[in-house]
Amino acid sequence: MKRISLTFKKHQTTILLFGAIIVGLCLLFLLLDVIGGIDKSKYTELTDMVIKVEHQDGTTETFTSRRFNFRSNEDVITMILPLDEELKQHHQSINFFFYNSVVRAYYKDRLLASYGENIDRHMIGHLKVSIPVPLEAYGDEMRVQIYPRLNILEDAFRTPLLMKEKDAVFFPIIGLEAFYVVFNAILIFSFLGIIIFAFLYKTVDVAREGTWLMMLIFAVTLWFLGNSGMLYVITASEDINAVGEYVGMFLIFAAAPLYASFETERPMLKKYLAVLGSVLFVVFWICFICYILPTGFNYVWHLRCWQALQIVMAFSALISLLFPGKKKRNLSDHVMRYGFSAVALFGVLEQVRIIISAHVTEEWPMFMQGFVEIHFAILLILALVITLFSSYAIKVKYVLQKSLREQHLEMLAYTDNLTDIGNRQYLQKKLNELDQNREKDYAIIFADIDYLKYANDNFGHEAGDELIKMVAAAIKEAAYDNPKGFVGRNGGDEFICVAIPARTAEEIALDIRKNLEEIKQRENPPFPVSVSIGIAHYREIVTQTNFLGRRTIGSSNVIKLADERMYEEKCIKKQKIQI
């Protein structure tokens, strides 16, 4: 208990923020459900029905509700839907989903609609059936025949809805309106995140992990929108809905291990996830391109051969996220661990629900019938998105904090305390970089304060410090428009300014003298204020050294020449004073 209390105090802000996100999402769902929910008066649930299942062996089972099952794809399902006369209206349709089947609707012996017969290139996902209802059918009944292509019912059969044909486009999201809005927002933002992070992939370390994080969230969300049939709100095409579902599904198996490879610290596991994840990602795109081109390529069936490997990869990713092999865990790791435990739980429950839904009938206990109606996939996705976003945000926060600390320490190490410009260590670091980069178009301005000893001896060291700060301010301001160059205090009364390009050096030197004169007029110090300056260009050193037969040229050679010229100017000043 004491440990929990200490943990809470340590991460109080983050935990409260995480809680606020959860509460905010709950309130958002409630708001969207109230404001954005489809009016129940716009549709009628057709709960009265008779379903006959003719089995391959000639036997027939009869069910009086939507709770039914079948044994094989050789069975024929006949759905009898009675329509009350009170429901009579023009331009209405009966709407429901059925998974991977051929569906034909009749009134008496007249074919009203047919679905699923002309889709050959891939496995049909949720087939959206919308049957126009003739006026004479009210007070009578309609007959729907279903020829399944699978041996089992892959999901719980939803109650058919009678509604206006113009409103039927919203049928797929009835009861899921809030989730539809939220998941589409997640899909859009994750897609934008992929693009943004992809541009930063090679320049920002956290962007690499972020790219696959966004890819994983995008894939999971796209899969659910296709699997639930929500994509039908955007398009009536069965092809697009099914392809969206399967593209999302198989993209998950590539994105999950690649993202997990950034989370684990186990070297062999990291390499295994990165290599095989990359292979799956390449295979995915090859198959996808072959499918969208007029090649006749069957997207789903050709990828089925990879499914065993994909399942292994998915479990590998999950295990690596739950047990990353880190000696010391931070809050991000704890969020990932417990969040993915919830994801794994909802994943297992969703699979159990799907398996059971193939067998649950009206004869089963009510709690089992209620269980197959729970959308654990929705809870899975929400837990996944919240876990991934929270964990990544916390990790980015840690990275930024570390970066800021390092920048602060670097600033302290490379900043002169008195003048707030670069110190000797800073100058040495920048000059070394100059030499390593083989910069050729630069000049060095070597400045030395005049009369610093006089100011110290006659007005105290505080006056001397003030003189140093005046000169530093003048140099800093003069070099402001020289972003490629740098300025630093070489020590004592010496300053070095590197001008890039070299042609700006003389102008900077003039500005230093001008700025110093303005400061002198403004401050009116009791001690003399002046500076001696020497300028040397890299290219003139190159000319001299080549003439002398020397090969090694560095910034030190340029500094030496600038120092000599500064000293010459200082000597001329002293001679004038003596005269």
N, C-alpha and C positions, 0 to 999 in steps of 0.2 A: 504493500500500500504506500509506504514511504517512497519507494522507487517510482511508482506511478505519479505521485505528487510532484516529485522532483522533475520528472520528465515533462509533466504538464507546465510547470513553471518555466522550464528551459525553452520550451517551444510553444508558449502560450499564444503568441501572436499568430503563428502559422496554424495551430489547431483551431483557433477561433475563426480565422479566415476560411479554413477548410469547412468548418461547420456552417459558416455564413453562406458558402457556395451551395451546400446541400439544401439549406433552408430556402435560399433564393430560387433554386431549381424547382423545389416543391411548390413554392408560391407561383412561379411562372407557369407550371403545369396546371395549377388550379385556375389561374387567370385565363389561360388559353382555353381551358375546358369550358369555362363559363362564357367567355366572349366569342371564341372561335368554334364552339361546338355546333354541329349541324342540327337544326331543329328536328325533334323527333316526329313532329307532325308531317314532315316531308317524306316519311317512309313508313311502311308497315311490315312487320316481321311475319312471315308465313310459317307459323309454328305447326299448323295442322297439315300433316302430310302422311302419305303412306309410301314406304320404300320397299321394293321387292328386289332381292338379290338372287338371280338365277345362277347357280353354280355349275361348274363344268360337268359334274356327275348327274345333272338333271334335277337335283333337289332345289327347293326355293325357300328362302327365309324372308319373313315379312317383319318390318319395323314400322312403328307409328310415330317416330320422331327422327331427328337428324342424327341420332346415335345409332350408327350401323357400321358394319364392316363387310369385307369380302375376302376371298381366299386367294385368288389369282387373277392375272390379267385376262383370263379366259371367261371370267364372270361377266354378266350383264346386269347393270343396275338400272332399275326403272323407278323413277320418282313421280308420284301422283300428287299434284298440287291443286287442291280445291280453292276456288276463288269466290268469296261472298259477293252477292249482288251489290252490297253497300260500298264495296271498294271500286265500283265502276267509274272510270274516268278515261278521257282520251289520252293517248300517247304515254302509256305507262309500260314499264318493263320489269321483269323478274331478274334479279341480280344475285349471283353467288360465285364463289371460287371453287374450282376443282383442280386437283394436282395431276398434271401429265396424263390427260385423257382425251378421248374424242367425245364430244357432247352434242346430242341432237335433241331439239325441242319440237313437240308436236301439239297441235290442237286438233282433236279427233285424229284424222290421218294426214293432216296438212303439215308439212315441214315448215316451221317458223324460223328456225335458226340452227346453224351448225358451226361448231368450233373445234379446233385442234386437228383438223384433217390435212391441212396444207402446210404444216410446219415440219420440215424434214431435216433441217441442218443441225438441230440441237435438241436436247431434252427440254420439254416444256416445263416451266416452273408453275407458278400459280396461274392457271388459265381463268381469265375473267369472262364470265358468261353473262350476257345481257339479252334476255329474250323479250321481244316485243309482244305485248298482250293484246289480242284482238278484242273488240268490245263484246262480241258474242260469247267469249269465254267466261265472262262474269256470271256467276250463278251456276257455272259448270266446273270443269277441272281441266288442267293441262298435264301433259305427259312429257317427261324428260328422260331420255335414255343415255346412259353413260357407259362407255367402253374403256376401262382403265388400261393404261400401258404398263403399269407397275403391279406387282403382286400384293402390295399392301397400300393402305391409305396413309400417306406420309404426314398428315396433319389432321387435326380435328375439323370436321365439316361445319362451316358456319351457317347459320340460319339464312335462307333466301330472303331477300328484301324486295318488296314491291314499291316502286317509286317512279316519279316522272322521268321520262327518257332524258330530258335536258339536265336533270340533277344526278343522273346515274354515274357521271364522271367522278362524283364524290363518294360513291359507294365504297371504294377500297379503304377509305380512312375513317369511316363511321365508327365511333367509339375509340378511335386512335388519333383524333384531330391534333391534340397537343403534341403527341409524339411525332406526328408528321412534320409540324412546324419546326420543332427542335432538331429533329434528325436532318432535315433539309438544311437548316442553318449550320449544323455540324459538318455536313457534307461540303457546303460551299466554303466555309472557313478553313477546313482541313485541306481542300484543294488549293486555296490561296496560300496556305501555309507551305504546301509542297513547293509551289513556285518560288516563294520568297526564300525558303531555306535552300532550295536548289541553286539559286544565284549566289548564296553565301557559303556554299558547300566547301569550297577550297580555302576560304579565307577565315572562317569562324569555326572553331572546334565544335561548339555546341550545336551548330547548324547541321552537322553530319547526322548526329543522333536525332535532331529535330526533323530532318527530312523523312527518315524512316518511321518516326513517331507519327507524323502527319499522314504518311502513306498507309500505315496500319489502321489509323482511325478512319481514313477515307474508305479503305477497303471493307472494313467491318460494317460501316454505315451503309455503303452502297449495296453490300450483300443483303442486309436486312430490308432495305427499301424494295429490293427485287424479290426477296423471299416472301415478304408480307404482301406483295402485290401493290404497294403504295406507288410504285413508278407508273402505274396505269393512270394516275391522276395527271401526269405530265404527258403521257402518250398512250394511245390505244393499242399500240403494237405489242403483240405477244413476244416477238423477237427481241425487242429492246428490253422488255421487262426480264426475260429469261437471261439474256446476255449480261444485263446489269447484275443479276444475281450471281451468275457464275464467274464473271470477271472479278467481282468483289471477293467471292469465295477463294479463288485460286491466287489472287493477289495477296490475300491474307497470309497464305503459306510461304510466300516469298518475303513479304515485309516483316512478319513476326520474327523470324530468326535473325534477319539483318538488324532489326532494332535491338533484339536481345543481345546481340554480339557486343553492343556498346555498354550493356549493363553488367555483364559477367566479368570477373577478374581471373577466371580459370583460363590459362593460355590455350590449352588444347581445345576446350569447348568454344572459346572465342573464335579460333581459327576455323573450327568445324562449322559453326553457325554462319560465319562470314562467307566462306567458300561455297557451301551448298546453297545458302540463301541467294547468293549472286547467280549461281547456276539456274536455280528455279526462276529467278527474276528474268534472266535472259530467255529461258524457255517459254515463259509466260508471254513475253512480247513477240517472240517468233510465231507462236501459235495464234496470238491475237491478230497480228498483221495478216497471217495466212487466212484467218477466218473472215476478216472484213473485206479482203480482196476477193474478186469473183473466181475463187479457186475450187469451190465445192468442199473446202476443208471443214470438217465437223469439229467445232471448238471443244465441246464437252467430252465427247467420246475419246478423242485423241489425248486429252489430258488425264483421263481416268487411269492410264498406265502409270502416271506419276503419283497417284493418290496415296499409295502405301508410304512412299518416301515423304510426301507432304505431311501425312499424319505424324510420322516420326519427327519431322522438323518442328511441327507445331508443339508436340509434347516436349521436345528438347528446349524450345524457346520458353515454354511455361516453366519448366524445371529450372532453367538458368535464371529466370526472373525471380522465382521463389527462393532459390539457393544460389546467389551470385558468387559465393566463395569469398566474400569480403571479410577481412579480419575485424574491421571496425565499421559498424553501420551508423548512418546518419538518419535524419527524419525521412529523407527521400526514399531510403531503402526500406524503412518500416512501412511507409505508405504503399510502396510497390508490393511488399510482401503480403500485407493484409488485404490490400485491394485486389491483388490477383488471386488470393485465396477465395475471395467472394466471387470473382470472375469464374474461377474453376468450378465452384459450387453451382453457380447458375448455369454453367455450361453442361454439367452433369445432369442437373434437373431438367434442362431443355431437351437433352437427348432422351432421358427417361420419359418425358412427356410425349415426345414424338413417337417413341416406340409403343408406349401404352395406347396412344390415340388411335393406332391402327387396330386395336382390339376392343376398345371400350364401346359398349352398346348401352341401350336404355335399361338393360338388366343389371348393370354394374351399380355398386353403391354410389350415392350422390357425391360423396367427397371425392371419389375417383373421377366422376364426370366433371366435377368442378376443377380438379387438378389439371386436366388436359386443356382447360380454357385459360390458364395462367400463362401470360407471355413472358416466360423466363428469359427469352432472347432480348427483350427490351431491357430488363433489369441487368442482363449481362453487358449490353452495350453501354448503358449509362454508367455502370460500375467501371467498365474498361476505360471510357472516356475520362471520367472523373479521376481515376487512378493515374492514367498516363499523363494527363494535363497537370495534375497536382504534383506528381513526382518530378516531372520535367521542370515545372516552375520552381520547385524547391531547389532542384539541382542547379538551375541557372542562377538562382539567388546566391547559392554557395559559391559558384564560379565567379560571379560578379563581385561578391564580397572579398574573395581571395584576390581577384585581380586588382580591386581598389586598394587592398592592404599592400599588395606588392608595389603598386604605383606610388602609394604614400611613402613606403620605405625607400623606394628608388628616388623619390623626390627629396627625401631627407638626406639620402646619401650623396646626391648630386647637386644640391642647392647650397649656395653660400648664405650663411645665416644673416650676415650683415646687409647684403645687397639684394637678396632674393633672385639672383641670377645664378647661372651655372658656376660650380666651383672647379677646382683644378682637376678632380677626378672626372667630372663631367666633360671638361675640355679634352682630357686625354682619351676618353671613350669615343667622343665624336670625331676627334682627329684620327684615331685608329680606323674608324669606319670610313673616313674620307680616303685614307690610304688603301684600305681593302677594296673599296669600290672603284679605285683608280680614277677618281674625279680629277679632271684636267682643267676645267674652267672655273677656277676660284682664286681669290686673293685673300691675304691675311692682313688685317689692320692691328698693329701692336700699339697700344696706348699706355702711357705711363704718367701718373699724376705728378705735377710739379709742386714743389713746396709742401709736401706732406709732412716731412720732418719739422719744417718751420711751424706748421700749424699745431703739431703735437707738442713741440717744446714750448711754444709761447701761449697757446690757448687750451692746452690739455688734449688728452686722447679722445674726448667726446667730440671736440672740434675736428680732429683728424678723421674720426668715423663719419662725421657729417660730410666732410669733403669727399670721402670715398663714395658715399651714397649719392652725392650730387653727380659725380662723374659716371657712376654706374647707371643712374637714371638717364643721363644724356646719351650714353651709348645704347642703352636698351631702346629708347625712343627712336633713335636714328636707324636702328636695325629692324624696326617693326615691319617695314615693307620688304624685308629680305627673308621670306619664309623658308627658303631652302638652306640658308646659312644658320649660324648660331653664334652666341655670345657667352663669354664666361670670364670669371676673375681668375687670373693665373696665380694670384697670391700677392699679398701686400698692396703695393700701389700699381700693379700691372694688370691689364685687361687685354683679352684677345677677341677679335671679332672676325669671323670668316664670312666673306661676301661671295655669294653664288647667284648670278655669274660674276666674273671678275670685274667687268666694266662698271659695276655699281660701287666699287670700293671707294673711289675718289669722292663720289657723291655722299656716301655714308660718312666719310671722314669730315667733310664740310658740315654735314648735319650735326655731327658730334660737337664740333666747335660752336656752331650756332646755338644748339640746345643748351650747351654749358653756359654760354653767355646769357641766354634768357633766364636760366636758373639763377645765375649770379645776380642779375638785375632784380629778380623777384625776391630772392632770399636776403640779399645784401649782407653777406657774411663778413666778419672782421678780418678774415685771413684771405690771402690771395687764392684765386681759383683759376687754374689753367692746366692743360694737358699737352704732352708731347706725343706725336703720332708718327709711326712709320708704316709704310705700305709696301708689300711685296707680292708679285704675281707668280703663280705656279709656272706659267709658260716661260717667264724670263729665267727662272731657275733651270728649266729644262734646257734652254738655249745655252746658258753658262756651263752647266754640267756636261752637256754633250761636247761643247768646245774643249773642255778640260779632260774629256775622256772618261768621265764618271758615269756609271750606269744606274746606281741606286738613288732614287729621288723620292723624298717623302715630305710630309708637312713640316717636319722639323727643320728641313733646309729652308723652307719658305719663312718660317717663324724667325730663324736666325737672321735672315736678310732684313726682315721687317724690324726686328729688334735693333739691328745696326743702324738703320735709317732713323728710327725713333731716337736713338742715342745721339746721332748727328744733330738732329733738331734740338735736342735738349742742350747740347754743347753750344750751339749758336745762340740760344736764349741766354745762357750764362755769360757768354762773351759780351753780349749787348748790355747786360746789367753792369758788368765790370767797367765797360766804356762809359 
